[in-house]
Every structure is written in C-alpha cells, then in structure tokens.
Amino acid sequence: MNENYCDGERDSLHDSRRQFLKQSSALAAIALATPVLVRAAEKELDEKASAYFEKVPVKLEVNGVVHQLSVESRVTVLDLLREQLHLTGSKKGCDYGQCGACTVHINGKRVLSCLSLAVMQDGKKITTIEGLAKGEELHPMQEAFIKHDGFQCGYCTPGQIMSAIACVREDHANSDGEIRQYMSGNICRCGAYSNIVDAIKEVKEKGGTI
Amino acid sequence: MINFDYVRPSTSKAAIDALNKDATAQFIAGGTNLVDLMKRGVTAPQKLIDISRLPLKSIQHLGNVIRIGALALNSEVAEHELIVNKLPLLSQALNAGASPQLRNMATVGGNILQRTRCPYFYDTIMPCNKRQPGSGCGALTGYNRYHAILGTSEQCIAVHPSDMCVALAALGATVIVNTNKGERRIPFLDFHRLPGSTPERDNNLQRGELITAIEIPQNDAFSKNVHYLKIRDRASYAFALISVAAALDLNGTAINNVRLAMGGVAHKPWRLTTAENFLKGKAATIANFEQAASIAMKEAKGFGHNNFKLKLAPNAITEALKIASGLS
C-alpha cells in the first residue's frame, strides 16, 4: 500500500474555497448561474451557494493504493473511478442500478458503484477488475471466464467477474440454480449466461481461497 | 444529478437536528433508491444527511421480539442465523428482492421507505399525483400492467414495491422511530398509507422522525410452515407482479393460526385479515385455501392491463398456502 496522488488531486485537496472559486471551471459555472449565486460567490459569504461548488476531501484505497481525492458530493464511485482515477474497467451500462456492469467490491462486499456516492465511501477499500490480477498472472475467475468463453462483446464482463468472485466467496455457488439466482444482478445482452455458470462452477470446484 | 450539500453527523440526534434545520434536506443510507431518483430528477434534495454510519445495525433477540436496526443491510438480515431460524419468512422475502449487489447496499429502514416504481412516477414529463400533486394519474387510463387492484383511489393506483415489507406485514412487525423528543412505535400495518386524495404521502412518518429499528414478535408458531411466493416477469431480479407471504401454525392438518399478506396489489403491503379469519380453525385443504383466496379478492378491481392480476392473485394465495402447508 502506498500513498499515491493522481494528476491534480493534491492541488485540489489543498485549495481553499476562495482559490477554488477562482479556477476557470468554477468561473464558467458561475457565468451560467443566477445573479444571486454570482453575488454570493463574489462575496464568499453564502454557505449554501458555496456548498454547491465546494469539493469534499475523500480518502479511498483503490486496489491497494491510497488516494487523497477531492470530489463534488454528487460524484458516484463509478464516475470517480472512470473519470478521475482513469480506471475504466468498471463499466457504465445503465447507470441506474439495473445491469450490474459497474459492480465493484467495497470493503469486501459486491455493490453497484453507479448508485454509490463517493463521499459516502470515505476511508473504505475498493477493489475493481483492475485489482484482481497479480502482475501478469490473472485471477482464477478471469482465467475461467476465458477458458469457458464467458463473454462475447465483453462489456458486462468486469461486473460479471466481480460478482462471480463474490458469489463464490459468499458460498452461493453450490448449484447451477443457486449461481443463476445469485448472478441475476448482472445482465449479459450477448447471452453468455451458460458459459458464465460453467466458469463459476469450475472456480468453485477447484476450491481454495479466491 | 444536480449537486447538493453533504453532511455526515455522528449521532442520531445530530442527524435529526440537521434534518429539522433544513426543509430541503433528506436522509441517505444505502442510497439505492434515492440516488436513482435524484439521477432521474424525480427528487432533488439540496442537502443529504448521511446516516449510513450511525450505530443502528444490530440484530438482536430481546425477550419475545427480534429487533433489527434500521441500518442493517438487507443481505445481512436475510442471512443472519437468528432470522434464518426464527423468521424464515422474512429471510425468504428479502432474498426474493433486488439483486445481491443491491441487497449489500440497501438498509432495512430504506427498504420500508422506498418509493413506488410506477413508470409515471419515474418519468418526469408524465402526469403523476404522487410526484406532482394535482397533475393527474397517468396510469389510471394508461399502461397499468404493474398496478394495484386493491385499495386504489382515482388519484393513484401505484403499488409499494417492497418484498421485505410484505413479510413484515404478515409477521406483525412494529416500526420504531426516534423524534429527538422520544420514541414512537408504529404498528407495521399503520405505517404505510393508501393513496386516497394524498398519494404524495407514502407513509405516516412525520418530518423530523428517523426510523431506528423494527421489532418482530418472535413466535415459533410462524417459523416452520412459511412461504414467500413471488411472481414476476423474469425468474429473478424483478419487482413482483404478485407476491404472497404465508405463515401457517398447523396442528396436524388443522390450522391453529395463519398470517397472509400480499405485495404487488396495493399502495401498501396488503394484509389479508378476512381470509386469515376464514382459515382459522379449518383444515389445511386446497378447497379451503381456494375459498380463502377468493374471499381475499372480493374488493379487487382491475384497470385494464392489470386485469390478469385478478386471476393471478388468488391463484398465488392458494399456491403459497399449499407450499407453506406442505401440500404442494
């Protein structure tokens, strides 16, 4: 585990509200805002107006790397991963919690990153598809998906694999029916379901810690 | 999603104070419903008060009740040994809801407070008396396949989407809320409302109240012959068209006591008291189950696309009772 800052995160972390409001993006936003907001921002007095532009410091451990970040309260974990940390493995399928393509593990539990607000995860550990392989060595579930052709277009695959690992860890991979039930939060438009079940079964049967 | 102010108080009292201070603030816990609604512009709180870290997560056996903290996750409750052994109906209902990922996020309190999935409520260009009082009900003469057949009004025919709440209605739970002036206990059947002329109000929770726990009577009589039957458009991960929570207390084939509640049929979890009363003291036979089902449907009324529920609902009641009693 190491402290690691991505582009600009240290700067924005130490920005005071005044400095932040001077940044061009914020000024652009102010130009579009109502006169009341502009006046409030100029005087730096109105708490509510400033809160709208203010970023919140958030500390997250993503795939073993600690990040000190600064995010708007409305930013989801999915957008944070993809846009700020450039971890584009987690996919935005529906963005409304219906498809499972954005599945990640937060503190060891599989969750939907599109419905998780980043500010609410302060201090937590996130694992994404990028955090599974050890160097060149793929995770057993990744290997099994390749072996059994558990995908076609591949868009749902990162979410399927994150969910599949949790499915085995939760001990919900004891029969085809149970696997299907506990993988039902991950939709595959190509219909690779039967091969996904085969991949999960193989990992389950091999046993060991995954 | 428009931006909002964010606070994370460390005590229930501070959370309630923060809510009382700001009329546009809302609590957030799991966020599985609220974030969705905010993204779609259905609701737009200017401040979110994050209660997810408050110490309201424990699941305990206290005397003759089981108390579940409002922030216990749906997955934690469903798989908790106490719930699996003593309240299997609740465990079954929870596992029938949503997906494993959502159950890992959603809390018990949030599940109770989730909004309807009526497509007219979700689509902000459509009329909806629940979202915008006075704008009309798009579903009444529109696409109403998923809608209510019992307890409806001309203002709203939406259904409550929860599975968990159907089991809690059957089991006679109590919702415990904190107001900062003390505790209020609300019997589960009085918690949610029928739409009447105020469909914008889903339930009887008052502003400034925080759900802290639910309590369920621990009754061994309803821990064996139980079944939660959920019928939906796909085998898993869909809201119920019809669901039935059935619990039987059997003495041989005689029914000592019975609890029945339905989901997918009304604006609130629908307890079938008349059908329960009919079955008490009778034999657990298919003929009696069918008659109870037809009694339960006496007031039911379809709106066109959902007319199939008038047949599906009584069949589901009979089937749930058959499975619960071991006849199926």
Chai-1 contact restraints between the chains, C-beta under 6 A:
chainA,res_idxA,chainB,res_idxB,connection_type,confidence,min_distance_angstrom,max_distance_angstrom,comment,restraint_id
A,A51,B,D5,contact,1.0,0.0,6.0,A-B,restraint_1
A,Y52,B,N3,contact,1.0,0.0,6.0,A-B,restraint_2
A,E72,B,N3,contact,1.0,0.0,6.0,A-B,restraint_3
A,S73,B,F4,contact,1.0,0.0,6.0,A-B,restraint_4
A,S73,B,Y6,contact,1.0,0.0,6.0,A-B,restraint_5
A,R74,B,M1,contact,1.0,0.0,6.0,A-B,restraint_6
A,R74,B,N3,contact,1.0,0.0,6.0,A-B,restraint_7
A,Y96,B,D36,contact,1.0,0.0,6.0,A-B,restraint_8
A,G97,B,D36,contact,1.0,0.0,6.0,A-B,restraint_9
A,T103,B,Q101,contact,1.0,0.0,6.0,A-B,restraint_10
A,K109,B,N104,contact,1.0,0.0,6.0,A-B,restraint_11
A,R110,B,Q101,contact,1.0,0.0,6.0,A-B,restraint_12
A,V111,B,Q101,contact,1.0,0.0,6.0,A-B,restraint_13
A,V111,B,N104,contact,1.0,0.0,6.0,A-B,restraint_14
A,V111,B,M105,contact,1.0,0.0,6.0,A-B,restraint_15
A,L112,B,Q101,contact,1.0,0.0,6.0,A-B,restraint_16
A,L115,B,G31,contact,1.0,0.0,6.0,A-B,restraint_17
A,L115,B,T32,contact,1.0,0.0,6.0,A-B,restraint_18
A,L115,B,V35,contact,1.0,0.0,6.0,A-B,restraint_19
A,V119,B,Y6,contact,1.0,0.0,6.0,A-B,restraint_20
A,M120,B,D50,contact,1.0,0.0,6.0,A-B,restraint_21
A,Q181,B,S236,contact,1.0,0.0,6.0,A-B,restraint_22
A,Y182,B,P100,contact,1.0,0.0,6.0,A-B,restraint_23
A,S184,B,S99,contact,1.0,0.0,6.0,A-B,restraint_24
A,S184,B,S236,contact,1.0,0.0,6.0,A-B,restraint_25
A,S184,B,Y237,contact,1.0,0.0,6.0,A-B,restraint_26
A,G185,B,S99,contact,1.0,0.0,6.0,A-B,restraint_27
A,G185,B,P100,contact,1.0,0.0,6.0,A-B,restraint_28
A,G185,B,Q101,contact,1.0,0.0,6.0,A-B,restraint_29
A,G185,B,Y237,contact,1.0,0.0,6.0,A-B,restraint_30
